[in-house]
Amino acid sequence: MPLNTQILLDNRPVGEAVASNFKRVATETPALADGQVLVRHHYLSLDPYMRGRMNDSKSYAASQPLGEVMIGGTAGEVVESRHPKFAVGDQVVGMGGWQQYSVVNAAEPGALRKVDTSHIPLSAYLGAVGMPGVTAWYGLVKIIAPKAGETLVVSAATGAVGSAFAALAKARGCRVVGIAGGPDKCAYAVDELGFDACIDYKLHPTALSLSKALKGACPNGIDGYFENVGGIVLDAVLSRMNAFGRIAVCGMIAGYNGEPLPMANPALILINRLKVEGFIVSEHMEVWPEALKELGTLVATGQLRARETIAQGIESAPEAFLGLLKGKNFGKQLVKL
Ligand SMILES: NC(=O)c1ccc[n+]([C@@H]2O[C@H](COP(=O)([O-])OP(=O)(O)OC[C@H]3O[C@@H](n4cnc5c(N)ncnc54)[C@H](OP(=O)(O)O)[C@@H]3O)[C@@H](O)[C@H]2O)c1
C-alpha cells in the first residue's frame, strides 16, 4: 500500500495560528476492508472554518482532536475499490482531510460523491461548485432573497464565497458591490467577476471613511449584505442599509483569532427594521442539489470564472492556510497534492 503523508493538528493556537500548531507524519495506508475505497487526493481545500476547529471552545461543530489528521474537503480519484458502486478511476469529492490518500467507508451516506469532470474542472468541486458556492447561494437566495434592481454588498468579495455570490446576484439582476483588500483584488472583482464596483477596505481605516465610500458605490443604499468579515466593515455597511434590508451573516473572519468584534451601533437594526440571520451551510443539505445545479451551469458556461490560488504539495498546506487567514489567497485556496 502507498505511503501517505499527513498533516495533524499537534497543538492549539493561542491567538494567531502558527505553522508549529501542525505536524507532518508519514504512515502506510491500510489494506481495504469490504465496502472501502482508497482515494488518491488531487486537491485539498483550505477554508476559514478550519481556524475555528483548531480551538477547543464551544461552537456549532466539534473541535478538531489533537493528533488527528486536519479536517478538510478533498477532490481526487479512486485508486482501489472494494465497493461495487466505485471503480478505479472514478473522480470523487469527500472530506479526506490534509493527507495524500484516504480510506473511505463508501457506503456511509455522503462520505464520497462521484463528480463529472467533462465540463467542470475537478478543483471547482471544492470551490464554486462545492461548499463555498452553496454557501453563497444559501445566503443570497434563502436569506437576502433579492429582487432585480436591488443593491447588494459582499465582503471578502474576491474569495471562494464572494466570487460565487457575485455571479449568482448578477444573474438575478442586482447591482453588486464588493469589499476586498487591495487594488489588485478590487480590479479583478470588477474586470473579471462582474462586480459593478469594489471598495478597497484597506484605504479606509475607519467605519466612517468606509461608509462614505459605500455611499458613492451604492447611491440607492444597500438592500442586502452578505457578511464575511465583521468589525468596522459591518459597522460601515449597517450605516448604509435601507429600511427592511436583509443581512446574511456567513462569517466574521476579522475575529477568528479571538479578537472581540463589537458593533458600533446595533440600534440601526431596529431603526431600519433589518433582518439579520446567521447560517451554517452544512445544516441546509436540502438546498445543495438545486444550488449545485445553478452553480455548475454558471461554471460550465463560463459565466463564473473564479480564480484559484494553488499551493503545491501537502507540506505547503499549513503556510497556505495561514496565508488564507491573512488574505494572501486570490480566490479559492487549494493545495495540489
Ligand atoms: N456559514 C457558513 O456555512 C460558511 C461556509 C463557508 C465559508 N464561510 C465564511 O465565508 C467567509 C469567506 O470564506 P471563503 O472560503 O470564501 O474565504 P476567502 O474569501 O477565499 O478567503 C478569506 C478572505 O477573507 C479576507 N480577510 C481575511 N482577514 C480579514 C480581515 N481581518 N478583515 C477583512 N477581510 C479579511 C481576505 O480577503 P481580503 O484580502 O479581501 O481581505 C481573505 O482572502 C469566511 O468568513 C468563512 O468563514 C461560512
The ligand as a Gaussian input file, in Angstrom:
#p B3LYP/6-31G(d) Opt

LIG

0 1
 N      -21.506000      30.000000       7.370000
 C      -21.022000      29.036000       6.599000
 O      -21.583000      27.947000       6.470000
 C      -19.747000      29.308000       5.841000
 C      -19.304000      28.438000       4.841000
 C      -18.150000      28.786000       4.098000
 C      -17.479000      29.960000       4.400000
 N      -17.918000      30.746000       5.396000
 C      -17.256000      32.039000       5.698000
 O      -17.248000      32.788000       4.495000
 C      -16.150000      33.698000       4.532000
 C      -15.391000      33.597000       3.224000
 O      -14.886000      32.275000       3.078000
 P      -14.048000      31.841000       1.785000
 O      -13.858000      30.393000       1.856000
 O      -14.672000      32.470000       0.605000
 O      -12.643000      32.524000       2.070000
 P      -11.872000      33.518000       1.105000
 O      -12.719000      34.744000       0.951000
 O      -11.451000      32.790000      -0.108000
 O      -10.592000      33.862000       1.954000
 C      -10.672000      34.602000       3.130000
 C      -10.570000      36.110000       2.806000
 O      -11.002000      36.839000       3.930000
 C      -10.422000      38.122000       3.874000
 N       -9.932000      38.514000       5.198000
 C       -9.085000      37.835000       5.969000
 N       -8.867000      38.521000       7.114000
 C       -9.593000      39.637000       7.033000
 C       -9.784000      40.741000       7.909000
 N       -9.193000      40.810000       9.108000
 N      -10.591000      41.733000       7.507000
 C      -11.184000      41.676000       6.300000
 N      -11.048000      40.649000       5.434000
 C      -10.252000      39.642000       5.820000
 C       -9.250000      38.053000       2.889000
 O       -9.632000      38.772000       1.724000
 P       -9.167000      40.304000       1.528000
 O       -7.762000      40.244000       1.032000
 O      -10.144000      40.816000       0.556000
 O       -9.238000      40.925000       2.885000
 C       -9.156000      36.571000       2.577000
 O       -8.712000      36.360000       1.264000
 C      -15.347000      33.354000       5.770000
 O      -15.718000      34.242000       6.790000
 C      -15.807000      31.957000       6.107000
 O      -15.638000      31.635000       7.456000
 C      -19.023000      30.445000       6.126000

